[in-house]
Amino acid sequence: TNTLVDIWNTALYKTAGSVNEHIFDAAVDRLGVREGEYTKLPNMFLGSDRPMSIPYNPSNATSPVINIGQGWNHFRTEASHYNSYANTDKRKTDLIVSSYTNSGTVYNLDINSASRPFSRKFIDPGRDADKMNANSPIIRYSDILLIYAEAAGPSEGYSAVNRIRARAGLGDLPPSLGVKAFRDAVVAERAWELAFEGNRLFDLRRTNGMEKMAQDYRKTITSGAYFFPIPQRELDTNPLMKP
């Protein structure tokens, strides 16, 4: 099963048959006593205004709203990422918030301003002050499908990646892509599907995509800067280790 479940509904997380998408999570519970048993992760994504409410479904103006508190606004959506989604992609329309209500006034978030749209992947509407349920995904079924598609290539990988796209409300990838074009498309799909889950940097490193990404920010980077150098102490300890 590969369905876009209400990811903040943690009751589903506790029923294995209902969470086939989430294979392995770092689980937390707002009823925990110590930080680590509960999480403050959602605050990293929320805007700093308070109190706030956001639409449950931005595509439906009459739908209910989720009341949330203020956040720290550390993880904002970059313009290049936000604009890279297709306009009909549910991962954009349903999971990236571009408006919120504060004291009865609706505020629209401009991707080019300081107050940018933010992801609601980790929002917990039942939060208890700073204590929240927001499991951090480690392995998702969608991740496995995309890993398989990238490894298999176009000869066998189309059905896997197209399942992800169909769930997001998109059509299939163009048919008859070559191996490189297909794998580039799968890596792009990973950026949209696994956004804000800590995968993108590693994908850019392993696909040698750091230089292009740096150029988008008018920065430069060399291949030698992909990783920190091995500490000299470790090289001295093991002469067989190559820098």
C-alpha positions as CSV (number, residue, x, y, z in Angstrom):
1,T,0.0,0.0,0.0
2,N,1.3,3.4,-0.9
3,T,-1.2,6.1,0.2
4,L,-0.8,9.7,1.3
5,V,-2.0,9.2,4.8
6,D,-2.7,12.0,7.3
7,I,0.8,12.1,8.6
8,W,0.0,13.9,11.8
9,N,-2.6,11.3,12.8
10,T,-0.3,9.4,15.1
11,A,-3.0,6.9,16.0
12,L,-2.3,5.4,12.6
13,Y,1.3,5.0,13.5
14,K,0.4,2.6,16.3
15,T,-1.6,0.3,14.0
16,A,0.9,-1.6,11.9
17,G,-1.7,-2.5,9.2
18,S,-2.4,1.2,8.6
19,V,1.1,2.4,8.3
20,N,2.6,0.4,5.4
21,E,4.2,3.5,4.1
22,H,6.3,3.9,7.3
23,I,8.6,1.0,7.6
24,F,10.9,2.4,10.3
25,D,10.3,5.6,12.2
26,A,12.1,7.3,15.1
27,A,8.9,7.3,17.2
28,V,8.0,9.9,19.9
29,D,5.0,10.6,22.0
30,R,3.8,13.9,23.4
31,L,3.0,12.2,26.7
32,G,6.6,11.6,27.2
33,V,8.3,13.2,30.2
34,R,11.8,14.0,28.8
35,E,12.7,15.6,25.5
36,G,13.5,12.7,23.2
37,E,10.4,10.9,24.4
38,Y,8.4,13.7,22.9
39,T,9.7,16.1,20.2
40,K,9.9,19.8,19.4
41,L,10.7,19.1,15.7
42,P,7.5,20.7,14.3
43,N,8.6,24.1,15.8
44,M,11.5,24.1,13.4
45,F,9.1,24.3,10.4
46,L,6.5,26.7,11.7
47,G,6.5,30.5,11.2
48,S,7.2,32.7,14.2
49,D,3.8,34.4,14.3
50,R,1.4,33.4,17.0
51,P,-1.2,32.1,17.4
52,M,-1.6,30.5,14.0
53,S,-4.0,28.2,12.2
54,I,-3.5,26.6,8.8
55,P,-6.0,25.0,6.4
56,Y,-6.3,21.2,6.6
57,N,-6.4,21.1,2.8
58,P,-5.3,24.3,1.0
59,S,-7.2,23.2,-2.1
60,N,-10.5,23.2,-0.2
61,A,-11.2,26.6,1.3
62,T,-14.2,25.3,3.3
63,S,-12.2,22.5,5.0
64,P,-11.3,22.6,8.7
65,V,-8.2,24.3,10.0
66,I,-5.4,23.1,12.3
67,N,-4.6,25.4,15.2
68,I,-0.9,25.6,16.0
69,G,1.3,27.8,18.0
70,Q,4.4,29.7,17.1
71,G,7.6,28.1,15.8
72,W,11.2,29.0,15.2
73,N,11.1,29.1,11.4
74,H,14.5,27.5,11.0
75,F,13.5,25.2,8.1
76,R,11.9,27.4,5.4
77,T,11.1,26.3,1.9
78,E,13.6,27.6,-0.6
79,A,12.2,29.3,-3.7
80,S,14.0,26.9,-6.1
81,H,12.5,23.9,-4.4
82,Y,9.0,25.3,-4.0
83,N,8.9,26.4,-7.7
84,S,10.3,23.0,-8.9
85,Y,7.0,21.2,-8.0
86,A,4.3,20.9,-10.6
87,N,1.4,23.2,-9.7
88,T,-0.9,20.2,-9.3
89,D,1.5,18.1,-7.2
90,K,-0.2,17.2,-4.0
91,R,3.2,17.3,-2.2
92,K,3.1,21.0,-2.9
93,T,-0.6,21.9,-2.6
94,D,-1.3,19.7,0.5
95,L,2.0,19.6,2.4
96,I,3.5,23.1,1.9
97,V,1.5,25.8,3.5
98,S,1.4,29.2,1.7
99,S,-1.2,30.9,3.9
100,Y,-2.2,31.0,7.6
101,T,-4.6,32.9,9.9
102,N,-3.4,35.0,12.8
103,S,-6.1,36.7,15.0
104,G,-8.7,36.4,12.2
105,T,-6.4,37.8,9.5
106,V,-5.2,35.6,6.6
107,Y,-1.6,36.0,5.7
108,N,-0.2,34.8,2.4
109,L,3.4,33.7,2.5
110,D,5.6,34.9,-0.4
111,I,8.3,32.5,-1.4
112,N,10.6,35.4,-2.2
113,S,10.1,37.2,1.2
114,A,11.4,36.5,4.7
115,S,8.1,34.8,5.6
116,R,8.1,31.8,3.3
117,P,5.8,28.8,2.9
118,F,6.6,26.0,5.3
119,S,6.2,22.3,5.3
120,R,3.5,20.7,7.5
121,K,4.8,17.2,7.2
122,F,5.6,17.2,10.9
123,I,2.7,19.3,12.3
124,D,0.9,17.9,15.4
125,P,-2.5,19.6,15.9
126,G,-2.8,17.9,19.3
127,R,0.4,19.4,20.6
128,D,0.8,20.0,24.3
129,A,2.8,23.2,24.4
130,D,6.2,22.2,23.2
131,K,5.5,18.5,23.6
132,M,4.5,16.9,20.2
133,N,4.0,13.7,18.3
134,A,6.0,13.9,15.1
135,N,7.8,10.7,14.2
136,S,10.9,11.1,12.0
137,P,10.8,8.8,9.1
138,I,13.9,6.6,8.7
139,I,12.8,4.3,5.9
140,R,9.6,4.8,4.0
141,Y,8.1,2.5,1.4
142,S,8.2,5.4,-1.1
143,D,12.0,5.6,-0.5
144,I,12.4,1.9,-1.2
145,L,10.4,2.2,-4.5
146,L,12.6,5.1,-5.6
147,I,15.8,3.3,-4.6
148,Y,14.6,0.3,-6.7
149,A,13.6,2.5,-9.7
150,E,17.0,4.3,-9.7
151,A,18.9,1.0,-9.4
152,A,16.8,-0.9,-11.9
153,G,16.8,1.9,-14.5
154,P,14.2,2.4,-17.2
155,S,13.9,-1.3,-18.2
156,E,12.2,-2.2,-14.9
157,G,12.0,1.0,-12.8
158,Y,9.1,2.9,-14.5
159,S,6.3,1.2,-12.6
160,A,7.9,1.9,-9.2
161,V,8.5,5.6,-9.8
162,N,5.1,6.1,-11.5
163,R,3.3,4.7,-8.4
164,I,4.8,7.6,-6.4
165,R,3.8,10.1,-9.1
166,A,0.3,8.8,-9.3
167,R,-0.2,9.1,-5.6
168,A,1.0,12.7,-5.8
169,G,-1.7,13.4,-8.5
170,L,0.8,13.4,-11.4
171,G,1.0,11.5,-14.7
172,D,3.7,9.0,-15.6
173,L,7.2,9.9,-16.5
174,P,7.8,10.3,-20.2
175,P,8.3,6.9,-21.8
176,S,11.5,5.7,-23.5
177,L,13.9,7.8,-21.4
178,G,17.5,6.8,-21.6
179,V,19.3,5.4,-18.5
180,K,20.8,8.7,-17.4
181,A,17.7,10.8,-18.1
182,F,15.6,8.3,-16.2
183,R,17.9,8.2,-13.2
184,D,18.0,12.0,-13.2
185,A,14.2,12.0,-13.1
186,V,14.2,9.6,-10.2
187,V,16.6,11.6,-8.2
188,A,14.5,14.7,-8.8
189,E,11.4,12.7,-7.7
190,R,13.3,11.9,-4.5
191,A,13.8,15.6,-3.9
192,W,10.0,16.2,-4.0
193,E,8.9,13.0,-2.3
194,L,11.4,13.0,0.6
195,A,11.6,16.7,1.1
196,F,12.5,17.8,4.7
197,E,13.4,14.3,5.6
198,G,17.2,14.6,5.5
199,N,18.0,12.8,2.2
200,R,18.8,15.5,-0.3
201,L,22.4,16.3,0.7
202,F,23.4,12.6,0.5
203,D,21.6,12.3,-2.9
204,L,23.6,15.3,-4.2
205,R,26.8,13.9,-3.0
206,R,26.5,10.4,-4.4
207,T,25.3,11.8,-7.8
208,N,27.9,14.5,-8.0
209,G,25.2,17.2,-8.0
210,M,26.7,19.6,-5.5
211,E,28.3,21.9,-8.0
212,K,25.1,22.5,-9.9
213,M,23.2,23.1,-6.7
214,A,25.8,25.6,-5.5
215,Q,25.6,27.5,-8.8
216,D,21.9,28.0,-8.1
217,Y,22.9,30.0,-5.0
218,R,25.7,31.8,-6.9
219,K,28.3,29.8,-5.0
220,T,31.1,27.6,-6.1
221,I,32.2,24.2,-4.8
222,T,34.9,21.8,-5.9
223,S,34.7,18.0,-5.9
224,G,37.2,17.9,-3.0
225,A,34.7,19.8,-0.8
226,Y,32.0,17.1,-0.9
227,F,33.3,15.6,2.4
228,F,35.5,16.8,5.2
229,P,39.0,15.4,5.0
230,I,40.0,12.3,7.0
231,P,41.6,13.6,10.2
232,Q,45.4,13.4,10.2
233,R,45.3,11.5,13.5
234,E,43.3,8.7,11.8
235,L,45.7,8.6,8.9
236,D,48.6,8.3,11.3
237,T,46.9,5.5,13.2
238,N,46.2,3.5,10.1
239,P,48.8,3.9,7.3
240,L,46.7,1.8,5.0
241,M,44.0,4.4,5.0
242,K,44.2,6.7,2.0
243,P,43.1,10.3,2.1
